Amino acid sequence: MSAAADAGDMQAWLIASTSLQAILERQEPDAAGRADLRSHMLGACEQLRLGWRSRTGRLLVSQNSDSVTGPLLRDLLDDPHPDLAEVFRLTESARARVLLDSLSGHFHGDSGDAAEAKTAEQVLAFPPDPDPNPLRREMRLISAVRTIDDDTAAARQQALSTVESMYASSGTGGFHGGAEPTALARVQAALDPDEVLVEYVVPYHPLHPALGLAALVVTSQGVSLVPDLPLPAGFTSGFIGSYAIDGRAPVDASPMGDMVTSARQAVQGQDPAAAVEAGRMLFDVLVRPVLDEGSAVGKTRWTVVPHRQLHPVPWMALFDAAGDPWLESVAVTVSPSASVWALLAARPQADRSAIALGDPLLGYAGMPALPHAADEVEHLGTAWREAGLHADVGVGAKATLTALREDGPSAGVVHLATHGTFPDSVSGEDHQLLLSMSAGSNGRLPAALLRTLDLRRAWCVTLSVCNGGLYRIGPGDEPLGLVPAAMEAGTSTVIAAQWAVNDEAGRRLMTEVVDHLPDSDPASALREGALAMMRAGAAPRDWAAFVGVGSGRGPR
C-alpha cells in the first residue's frame, strides 16, 4: 500500500488497501495488532493524499480514502471499549482535509494556467436536473458530490490528470505538504468551560450512505462517546443506496437522509406546528442522547461538527421535548471539522471595524433590486457609529468588488447583502455572489475568487444572500462553495442562510444580529437575533434560516 502511494498508482493502492482490510477482518482480536494495522493504513492514505498538488486531485483521493477509513472506523467503533483518541483521529482524518490544508498555509495559489478552471470543472460537474423540484433539490443537498463509475469516468480521469500536470509545470503553485488533524487534547485545551464540541460520526459504507450514527462529546473536562444514536420510528426503512440518472449527479438515499430532508421541508413550510414537530424530532435524535450522557449538560455554547448527510440539518430550528426552542438555552455554531474549529478559534482577531455592501446594481445579471438589503447595510453603519466604531458602507453602484478589495483587509466584520447564484450541477466553485460592476470587475464573485481575497482580520463575514450557506459536501466530507471560500480568505466565522429567505425577513433578522454584534460574537449575536424575531411572531423558516459556520467566537 505504501509502495503504491509512493508511485502514485491509485488503482494498485486501492487493491492493496482492500487486501489489508481483509486481513483486519480475519485477524484475531488482538487490540494492539489491530490498532497498528489501522495506523499503517491511515498513514498510507495520508502518503497518497500528499502526493497531489491540485485541489481537484486532493478531493478525488479523499473519495478513495473514504473506502479505507470507513471500515477502519467501523472496526474501531465495534470495540466495546474503543480508544476515543483514535476514534477522533480516524474521523478527523476523513473530514475537510483540503480546507484544513489551505487554512494551515499549505496552498500556494492556482497553477496560473488559464484552462485550469474549465478543465477542473469537468471532474465534478454534471448535467443540470431538468426537473429541479423542491424535494429532489433537498435530496441533492444531503448527497455527496463525487465522481461516478459510468461512461464519463475516463474523461473525468483524463481531466484530473491534465489539471495535475498544470501544477507540475507551474513550479510553486498548488498544495505543498499538508496539515495533520488536530490532536484531541489540543481541541480540549481550546474549549472554554461553557463550551462543548459534538462531533457526529457516520462511518462510510460503499452500499449505505448513512450506516450508523454516533457522537463524540468533547469538553475541556473530558471526552465521551455516545454510540448508536437511534432514528425515529418513521425513518428506519426505505430505499438505501445511491443512484444516478442520465449522467446527472448521484443522489444518496437513506433513512437518515429522509429524516433530514423531511425536517428541512417542514421548517421551510407554512405550518409552524409541523416545523416545531420536525425540530423536536431532530432534537430527540441529535441532542437528547448527548445531554443524557451528562457532560454537555449546562454548556451554553455548542459547536456541532456534522458528518455526511447531517450537514444540511436546520440546527437553529431544534425544539426540546417541551416544545421550547433549543436556542433559548444555547448558542449554536457549526464547523466542518474539529480540526478546522480549533484552527479558526486560535486566530488572533481584535478589530471591530466593518465594511457593509448591499443592494448592488445587478441589471447585467437580470436580478431585481433589493431595497431591504440597502436598509440592512445602512443600519449596520448607524449601529457601528452609535457604538463608536468605524464602518465603510456601500450601496448600489458603490457595492463593488473593488470596495471589498480595498476595505476588506482592515475590517473585523464584513457584511454582504445581495443576490447569488448556486447551480446544483457543479461542485461549488461556480457558486457566486453578485456585486456592482466596476473598473476591472464584472461584478461576479465566485468561490474561487472569494478565497483569494484578504479577509484575515475578519472574525465575522455575513453572507446575507438567499442560500448563501448552502455549501455542498464533496469527497472526504469536504465543504464546497462560498462558506469554505470565505474561511480560506481569512475569516473565522461565516453567517449565512441555509435556504431562500424573503428580503424583508432577512432584513429584520440581520438588523437584530447587527444590533448585538458590535459588543458580542457571531454565535451569540445570531442567537439573539433569532430569538428576537421568534418572540415577535416570525415563523421558523425566517428566524432559523441563518447559521454560523466556523469558530463562533469574536474578538478576545
C-alpha positions as CSV (number, residue, x, y, z in Angstrom):
1,M,0.0,0.0,0.0
2,S,2.8,2.4,0.9
3,A,4.7,1.4,-2.3
4,A,1.6,2.2,-4.4
5,A,1.3,5.5,-2.7
6,D,4.9,6.3,-3.4
7,A,4.3,5.6,-7.1
8,G,1.0,7.5,-7.2
9,D,-0.7,4.4,-8.5
10,M,-4.3,4.8,-7.2
11,Q,-5.6,1.5,-8.6
12,A,-2.7,-0.5,-7.0
13,W,-3.3,1.4,-3.8
14,L,-7.0,0.5,-3.7
15,I,-6.2,-3.2,-4.3
16,A,-3.6,-3.2,-1.5
17,S,-6.0,-1.4,0.9
18,T,-8.7,-3.9,0.2
19,S,-6.3,-6.8,1.0
20,L,-5.3,-5.1,4.2
21,Q,-8.9,-4.7,5.2
22,A,-9.5,-8.4,4.6
23,I,-6.5,-9.1,6.9
24,L,-8.0,-6.8,9.5
25,E,-11.4,-8.6,9.3
26,R,-9.8,-12.0,9.7
27,Q,-7.2,-11.1,12.3
28,E,-7.5,-12.5,15.8
29,P,-9.0,-10.0,18.3
30,D,-5.6,-8.6,19.3
31,A,-6.3,-4.9,20.1
32,A,-2.7,-3.8,19.8
33,G,-2.3,-5.6,16.4
34,R,-5.5,-4.2,15.0
35,A,-4.5,-0.7,16.2
36,D,-1.1,-1.0,14.5
37,L,-2.7,-2.1,11.2
38,R,-5.2,0.8,11.3
39,S,-2.4,3.2,11.9
40,H,-0.4,1.8,9.0
41,M,-3.4,2.0,6.6
42,L,-4.1,5.6,7.8
43,G,-0.5,6.6,7.1
44,A,-0.7,5.1,3.6
45,C,-3.8,7.2,3.0
46,E,-2.0,10.3,4.0
47,Q,1.0,9.4,1.9
48,L,-1.1,9.1,-1.2
49,R,-3.1,12.3,-0.4
50,L,0.1,14.5,0.0
51,G,1.3,13.4,-3.5
52,W,-1.4,15.6,-5.2
53,R,-0.8,19.3,-5.7
54,S,-4.1,20.3,-7.2
55,R,-7.3,21.0,-5.2
56,T,-9.2,18.6,-7.6
57,G,-6.6,15.8,-7.0
58,R,-6.8,16.1,-3.3
59,L,-10.6,16.0,-3.4
60,L,-10.6,12.9,-5.5
61,V,-8.1,11.0,-3.5
62,S,-10.3,11.7,-0.5
63,Q,-13.1,9.8,-2.2
64,N,-10.8,6.8,-2.5
65,S,-9.6,7.2,1.1
66,D,-13.2,7.1,2.3
67,S,-13.3,3.4,1.3
68,V,-10.3,2.8,3.6
69,T,-11.2,5.0,6.6
70,G,-14.8,3.9,6.7
71,P,-14.1,0.2,7.5
72,L,-11.3,1.2,9.9
73,L,-13.8,3.4,11.8
74,R,-16.5,0.8,11.9
75,D,-13.9,-1.7,13.1
76,L,-12.9,0.6,15.9
77,L,-16.4,1.5,16.9
78,D,-17.3,-2.2,17.2
79,D,-14.8,-2.4,20.1
80,P,-16.8,-2.4,23.3
81,H,-14.1,0.0,24.8
82,P,-12.6,2.0,21.9
83,D,-9.7,4.3,22.3
84,L,-11.5,7.7,22.0
85,A,-8.4,9.5,20.8
86,E,-8.1,7.0,18.0
87,V,-11.8,7.4,17.1
88,F,-11.3,11.1,17.0
89,R,-8.2,10.8,14.8
90,L,-9.8,8.4,12.4
91,T,-12.9,10.5,11.9
92,E,-10.9,13.8,11.6
93,S,-8.7,12.2,9.0
94,A,-11.7,11.9,6.7
95,R,-13.2,15.4,7.2
96,A,-12.5,18.7,5.3
97,R,-8.8,17.9,4.8
98,V,-8.4,20.2,1.8
99,L,-9.8,23.1,3.7
100,L,-7.6,22.3,6.7
101,D,-4.5,22.2,4.4
102,S,-5.4,25.5,2.9
103,L,-6.1,27.2,6.3
104,S,-2.8,25.9,7.6
105,G,-0.9,27.6,4.8
106,H,-0.1,24.7,2.5
107,F,-1.9,26.1,-0.6
108,H,0.3,28.4,-2.7
109,G,-2.1,29.6,-5.4
110,D,-3.6,28.2,-8.6
111,S,-1.5,26.8,-11.4
112,G,-1.7,30.0,-13.4
113,D,-2.9,28.1,-16.4
114,A,-5.9,29.8,-18.0
115,A,-7.5,26.5,-18.8
116,E,-7.4,25.1,-15.2
117,A,-10.8,26.2,-14.0
118,K,-12.6,24.8,-17.1
119,T,-10.7,21.6,-17.0
120,A,-11.2,21.0,-13.3
121,E,-14.9,21.6,-13.7
122,Q,-15.1,18.5,-15.9
123,V,-14.1,16.3,-12.9
124,L,-17.0,17.1,-10.6
125,A,-19.6,18.8,-12.9
126,F,-22.8,17.1,-14.0
127,P,-25.7,17.9,-16.3
128,P,-28.4,20.1,-14.6
129,D,-31.5,18.3,-13.4
130,P,-34.3,19.1,-15.9
131,D,-36.9,18.9,-13.1
132,P,-35.4,20.6,-10.1
133,N,-38.5,20.1,-7.8
134,P,-38.1,21.1,-4.2
135,L,-37.9,17.5,-2.9
136,R,-35.2,16.5,-5.4
137,R,-33.2,19.6,-4.6
138,E,-33.3,18.8,-0.9
139,M,-32.2,15.3,-1.7
140,R,-29.2,16.7,-3.6
141,L,-28.2,18.8,-0.6
142,I,-27.8,15.7,1.5
143,S,-25.9,13.9,-1.2
144,A,-22.1,14.0,-1.6
145,V,-20.7,15.5,-4.8
146,R,-18.4,12.8,-6.2
147,T,-17.3,11.1,-9.4
148,I,-19.3,8.1,-10.6
149,D,-18.2,5.0,-12.4
150,D,-20.0,5.4,-15.7
151,D,-19.1,6.2,-19.3
152,T,-17.8,9.6,-18.3
153,A,-15.2,8.2,-15.9
154,A,-12.4,8.0,-18.4
155,A,-12.9,11.6,-19.5
156,R,-13.1,12.8,-15.8
157,Q,-9.8,10.9,-15.1
158,Q,-8.1,12.5,-18.1
159,A,-9.3,15.9,-16.9
160,L,-7.9,15.3,-13.5
161,S,-4.5,14.2,-14.9
162,T,-4.5,17.4,-17.1
163,V,-5.1,19.6,-14.1
164,E,-2.4,17.9,-12.1
165,S,0.1,18.3,-14.9
166,M,-0.6,22.1,-14.9
167,Y,0.8,22.2,-11.3
168,A,3.8,20.2,-12.3
169,S,4.6,22.9,-14.8
170,S,3.8,25.8,-12.5
171,G,6.6,25.5,-10.1
172,T,5.4,26.9,-6.8
173,G,1.6,26.8,-7.2
174,G,-0.8,24.3,-5.6
175,F,-0.5,22.3,-2.4
176,H,2.8,21.5,-0.8
177,G,2.7,19.2,2.2
178,G,-0.4,19.1,4.4
179,A,-1.8,19.6,7.9
180,E,-2.2,16.7,10.3
181,P,-5.6,16.6,12.1
182,T,-5.5,18.4,15.4
183,A,-4.9,16.2,18.4
184,L,-7.9,15.6,20.7
185,A,-6.1,17.0,23.7
186,R,-5.5,20.3,21.8
187,V,-9.2,20.6,21.0
188,Q,-10.0,20.1,24.6
189,A,-7.5,22.7,25.7
190,A,-9.0,25.2,23.2
191,L,-12.6,24.8,24.6
192,D,-13.8,27.3,27.3
193,P,-15.6,25.8,30.4
194,D,-19.0,26.8,29.0
195,E,-18.3,25.2,25.6
196,V,-19.0,21.7,24.2
197,L,-18.0,20.3,20.8
198,V,-20.1,17.5,19.5
199,E,-18.7,15.6,16.6
200,Y,-21.2,13.3,14.8
201,V,-19.7,10.2,13.3
202,V,-21.3,8.4,10.3
203,P,-18.7,5.8,9.1
204,Y,-18.5,5.4,5.3
205,H,-20.0,2.3,3.7
206,P,-20.0,1.8,0.0
207,L,-23.6,0.5,-0.1
208,H,-25.2,2.7,2.6
209,P,-24.8,6.5,2.7
210,A,-25.6,6.6,6.5
211,L,-25.0,3.3,8.2
212,G,-24.9,4.1,11.9
213,L,-24.6,7.3,13.9
214,A,-22.5,8.0,16.9
215,A,-21.3,11.2,18.6
216,L,-18.1,12.2,20.3
217,V,-18.7,14.7,23.1
218,V,-15.7,16.9,23.8
219,T,-15.4,19.4,26.7
220,S,-12.4,20.9,28.4
221,Q,-13.0,18.4,31.2
222,G,-13.2,15.2,29.2
223,V,-14.3,13.2,26.2
224,S,-17.1,10.6,25.9
225,L,-18.7,8.5,23.1
226,V,-22.4,8.2,22.6
227,P,-22.9,5.2,20.3
228,D,-25.8,4.2,18.2
229,L,-28.0,7.2,18.2
230,P,-31.4,5.9,17.2
231,L,-33.5,7.3,14.3
232,P,-37.2,7.9,14.8
233,A,-39.6,5.0,14.2
234,G,-40.8,6.5,10.9
235,F,-37.3,6.7,9.4
236,T,-35.9,3.2,9.9
237,S,-36.7,1.7,6.4
238,G,-37.0,2.7,2.8
239,F,-34.6,2.7,-0.2
240,I,-31.0,2.7,0.8
241,G,-28.1,3.4,-1.6
242,S,-27.0,5.9,-4.3
243,Y,-28.3,6.3,-7.8
244,A,-27.5,8.5,-10.8
245,I,-29.9,9.1,-13.8
246,D,-28.7,10.1,-17.2
247,G,-25.2,11.0,-16.1
248,R,-26.5,13.6,-13.5
249,A,-25.0,13.9,-10.1
250,P,-25.6,10.9,-7.8
251,V,-28.3,11.1,-5.2
252,D,-27.9,9.4,-1.8
253,A,-30.9,7.8,-0.1
254,S,-31.1,6.5,3.5
255,P,-33.4,6.7,6.4
256,M,-31.2,9.4,8.0
257,G,-31.3,11.4,4.8
258,D,-35.1,11.0,4.7
259,M,-35.2,12.4,8.2
260,V,-33.1,15.4,7.4
261,T,-35.0,16.1,4.1
262,S,-38.3,15.8,5.8
263,A,-37.3,18.1,8.6
264,R,-35.9,20.8,6.3
265,Q,-39.1,20.8,4.2
266,A,-41.2,21.2,7.4
267,V,-39.1,24.0,8.8
268,Q,-39.3,25.9,5.5
269,G,-43.0,25.3,5.1
270,Q,-46.1,27.3,6.0
271,D,-47.2,25.2,9.0
272,P,-45.5,26.3,12.3
273,A,-46.7,23.3,14.2
274,A,-45.1,20.9,11.6
275,A,-41.9,22.9,11.9
276,V,-41.9,22.5,15.7
277,E,-42.5,18.8,15.4
278,A,-39.7,18.4,13.0
279,G,-37.4,20.4,15.3
280,R,-38.4,18.1,18.2
281,M,-37.6,15.0,16.1
282,L,-34.1,16.3,15.3
283,F,-33.5,17.3,18.9
284,D,-34.5,13.8,20.1
285,V,-32.1,12.1,17.7
286,L,-29.1,14.5,17.7
287,V,-29.2,16.4,21.1
288,R,-31.1,14.4,23.7
289,P,-28.8,11.4,23.7
290,V,-25.8,13.8,24.1
291,L,-27.5,15.5,27.1
292,D,-28.4,12.2,28.6
293,E,-24.7,11.2,28.6
294,G,-24.2,14.1,31.0
295,S,-21.0,16.0,30.1
296,A,-22.8,18.5,27.9
297,V,-25.4,19.5,30.5
298,G,-25.1,23.1,31.4
299,K,-22.9,24.0,28.5
300,T,-24.3,27.2,26.9
301,R,-22.2,27.2,23.7
302,W,-22.4,24.2,21.4
303,T,-20.2,23.6,18.3
304,V,-21.7,20.8,16.2
305,V,-19.5,19.0,13.7
306,P,-21.9,17.3,11.2
307,H,-21.0,14.3,9.1
308,R,-22.2,13.3,5.7
309,Q,-26.0,13.7,5.4
310,L,-26.2,15.8,8.6
311,H,-24.6,18.9,7.1
312,P,-27.9,20.5,5.9
313,V,-29.7,19.9,9.2
314,P,-31.5,23.1,10.3
315,W,-29.6,23.3,13.5
316,M,-31.1,26.6,14.6
317,A,-34.7,25.2,14.4
318,L,-34.4,22.5,17.0
319,F,-37.0,22.2,19.8
320,D,-36.8,20.3,23.1
321,A,-39.5,17.8,24.4
322,A,-41.4,20.7,25.9
323,G,-41.6,22.5,22.6
324,D,-39.2,25.2,23.7
325,P,-36.5,26.3,21.1
326,W,-33.1,24.9,21.8
327,L,-31.8,28.5,21.2
328,E,-33.4,29.6,24.4
329,S,-30.6,27.8,26.3
330,V,-27.6,27.6,24.0
331,A,-25.8,29.4,21.2
332,V,-25.0,27.1,18.3
333,T,-22.2,27.1,15.8
334,V,-21.4,24.6,13.0
335,S,-17.9,23.6,12.0
336,P,-16.7,21.4,9.1
337,S,-14.3,19.5,11.4
338,A,-13.0,19.8,15.0
339,S,-9.5,20.5,13.5
340,V,-10.9,23.4,11.4
341,W,-12.7,24.7,14.5
342,A,-9.5,24.6,16.7
343,L,-7.5,26.4,14.0
344,L,-10.1,29.1,13.5
345,A,-10.7,29.6,17.2
346,A,-7.0,30.2,17.7
347,R,-6.9,33.1,15.2
348,P,-6.0,36.4,16.9
349,Q,-8.6,38.9,16.0
350,A,-9.5,42.1,17.7
351,D,-10.6,44.7,15.1
352,R,-14.3,45.8,15.4
353,S,-14.4,48.0,12.3
354,A,-16.7,46.9,9.5
355,I,-17.5,47.0,5.8
356,A,-21.1,46.5,4.6
357,L,-22.1,46.3,0.9
358,G,-25.7,45.9,-0.2
359,D,-28.3,46.2,-3.0
360,P,-25.8,46.3,-5.9
361,L,-26.8,47.2,-9.4
362,L,-27.4,43.8,-11.0
363,G,-29.1,44.6,-14.3
364,Y,-26.2,42.7,-16.0
365,A,-27.4,39.5,-14.3
366,G,-31.1,40.1,-14.7
367,M,-31.6,40.3,-11.0
368,P,-34.1,42.7,-9.3
369,A,-33.2,45.4,-6.8
370,L,-33.0,44.6,-3.1
371,P,-34.3,47.7,-1.3
372,H,-34.3,46.0,2.1
373,A,-30.7,45.0,1.6
374,A,-29.9,48.7,1.3
375,D,-31.7,49.4,4.5
376,E,-29.8,46.5,6.1
377,V,-26.3,47.7,5.4
378,E,-27.3,51.4,6.2
379,H,-28.5,50.1,9.6
380,L,-25.1,48.5,10.2
381,G,-23.4,51.8,9.5
382,T,-25.7,53.5,12.0
383,A,-25.2,50.8,14.7
384,W,-21.5,51.0,14.3
385,R,-21.4,54.8,14.6
386,E,-23.5,54.7,17.7
387,A,-21.1,52.2,19.2
388,G,-18.2,54.5,18.4
389,L,-16.8,52.2,15.7
390,H,-15.8,52.7,12.1
391,A,-17.8,51.3,9.2
392,D,-17.5,51.6,5.4
393,V,-20.9,51.3,3.8
394,G,-21.5,50.9,0.1
395,V,-25.0,50.8,-1.5
396,G,-25.9,50.5,-5.2
397,A,-23.1,51.4,-7.5
398,K,-20.7,51.6,-4.5
399,A,-21.3,47.9,-3.6
400,T,-18.4,46.6,-5.7
401,L,-15.6,44.0,-5.5
402,T,-13.2,46.9,-5.7
403,A,-14.6,48.3,-2.4
404,L,-14.3,44.9,-0.8
405,R,-10.7,44.5,-2.0
406,E,-9.8,47.9,-0.7
407,D,-11.6,48.0,2.7
408,G,-12.0,44.2,3.5
409,P,-8.4,43.7,4.7
410,S,-8.9,46.2,7.6
411,A,-12.3,45.0,8.6
412,G,-13.2,42.8,11.5
413,V,-16.8,42.4,10.2
414,V,-17.7,42.0,6.5
415,H,-21.4,42.2,5.7
416,L,-22.6,41.4,2.1
417,A,-26.4,41.8,1.3
418,T,-27.0,40.8,-2.3
419,H,-28.1,38.1,-4.7
420,G,-26.1,35.0,-5.5
421,T,-26.2,32.0,-7.8
422,F,-26.0,28.4,-6.6
423,P,-26.2,26.0,-9.5
424,D,-26.8,22.4,-8.3
425,S,-24.9,20.8,-11.2
426,V,-21.4,21.9,-10.2
427,S,-19.2,21.3,-7.2
428,G,-19.4,24.8,-5.6
429,E,-16.6,26.6,-7.4
430,D,-19.3,28.4,-9.5
431,H,-21.4,29.4,-6.6
432,Q,-21.0,33.2,-6.6
433,L,-22.1,36.5,-5.1
434,L,-23.2,39.3,-7.3
435,L,-21.9,42.8,-6.8
436,S,-22.0,46.0,-8.9
437,M,-19.7,46.2,-11.9
438,S,-16.6,48.4,-11.5
439,A,-13.3,49.0,-13.3
440,G,-11.6,45.7,-13.7
441,S,-14.5,43.6,-12.3
442,N,-17.6,42.2,-14.0
443,G,-19.4,42.1,-10.6
444,R,-19.3,38.4,-10.1
445,L,-17.5,37.0,-7.1
446,P,-17.3,33.2,-7.4
447,A,-15.9,31.0,-4.7
448,A,-12.6,30.6,-6.5
449,L,-12.1,34.3,-6.4
450,L,-13.5,34.9,-2.9
451,R,-10.8,32.6,-1.4
452,T,-8.1,34.9,-2.9
453,L,-9.3,38.0,-1.0
454,D,-7.6,39.2,2.1
455,L,-10.1,38.9,5.0
456,R,-7.6,37.8,7.6
457,R,-8.7,40.4,10.2
458,A,-12.4,39.4,9.8
459,W,-13.9,37.5,12.7
460,C,-17.3,37.5,11.0
461,V,-18.4,37.5,7.4
462,T,-22.1,37.7,6.8
463,L,-23.5,36.5,3.5
464,S,-27.0,37.9,3.6
465,V,-27.8,36.1,0.5
466,C,-30.6,33.5,-0.3
467,N,-28.9,30.1,0.0
468,G,-25.6,31.7,0.9
469,G,-24.9,29.0,3.5
470,L,-25.7,26.1,1.2
471,Y,-22.3,24.6,1.0
472,R,-22.3,21.2,-0.8
473,I,-20.3,18.3,0.6
474,G,-17.7,16.7,-1.7
475,P,-15.4,13.7,-1.4
476,G,-13.9,13.3,2.0
477,D,-16.7,15.2,3.7
478,E,-15.2,18.4,2.1
479,P,-17.3,21.5,2.2
480,L,-17.6,23.2,-1.2
481,G,-18.8,26.7,-2.1
482,L,-18.8,30.2,-0.7
483,V,-18.7,29.3,3.1
484,P,-15.3,27.5,3.0
485,A,-14.0,30.0,0.4
486,A,-14.7,32.8,2.9
487,M,-12.8,30.9,5.5
488,E,-9.8,30.4,3.2
489,A,-9.9,34.2,2.6
490,G,-9.3,34.6,6.3
491,T,-12.5,34.9,8.4
492,S,-13.1,32.7,11.4
493,T,-16.9,32.6,11.2
494,V,-19.4,32.9,8.3
495,I,-23.1,33.7,9.0
496,A,-25.2,32.6,6.0
497,A,-28.6,31.2,5.0
498,Q,-29.4,27.5,4.6
499,W,-32.4,28.2,2.3
500,A,-34.1,31.0,0.4
501,V,-35.1,33.9,2.6
502,N,-37.6,36.6,1.9
503,D,-35.9,40.0,1.5
504,E,-37.9,41.7,4.3
505,A,-37.5,38.7,6.7
506,G,-33.7,38.7,6.0
507,R,-33.5,42.4,6.8
508,R,-35.4,42.1,10.1
509,L,-33.2,39.2,11.2
510,M,-29.9,40.9,10.1
511,T,-31.0,44.1,11.8
512,E,-31.3,42.3,15.1
513,V,-28.0,40.5,14.6
514,V,-26.2,43.7,13.7
515,D,-27.5,45.4,16.8
516,H,-25.8,42.8,19.0
517,L,-22.6,42.2,17.0
518,P,-20.5,45.3,18.0
519,D,-20.0,44.1,21.6
520,S,-20.6,40.4,21.1
521,D,-19.6,37.4,19.0
522,P,-21.2,35.8,15.9
523,A,-22.8,32.9,17.7
524,S,-24.3,35.0,20.5
525,A,-25.4,37.8,18.1
526,L,-27.1,35.3,15.7
527,R,-28.9,33.6,18.7
528,E,-30.2,37.0,20.0
529,G,-31.4,38.0,16.5
530,A,-33.2,34.7,16.0
531,L,-34.8,34.9,19.5
532,A,-36.0,38.5,18.9
533,M,-37.7,37.5,15.6
534,M,-39.2,34.4,17.3
535,R,-40.7,36.5,20.1
536,A,-42.0,38.9,17.5
537,G,-44.0,36.1,16.0
538,A,-41.9,35.2,13.0
539,A,-42.1,31.7,11.5
540,P,-39.2,29.2,12.0
541,R,-38.4,29.4,8.2
542,D,-37.5,33.1,8.8
543,W,-35.7,33.1,12.2
544,A,-33.9,29.8,11.8
545,A,-32.7,30.2,8.3
546,F,-29.2,31.6,9.1
547,V,-26.4,29.5,10.7
548,G,-22.9,30.4,11.9
549,V,-20.2,28.2,10.5
550,G,-16.7,28.3,11.9
551,S,-15.5,29.2,15.4
552,G,-18.5,31.3,16.5
553,R,-16.1,33.5,18.5
554,G,-15.5,37.2,18.4
555,P,-12.5,39.4,19.4
556,R,-10.9,38.4,22.7
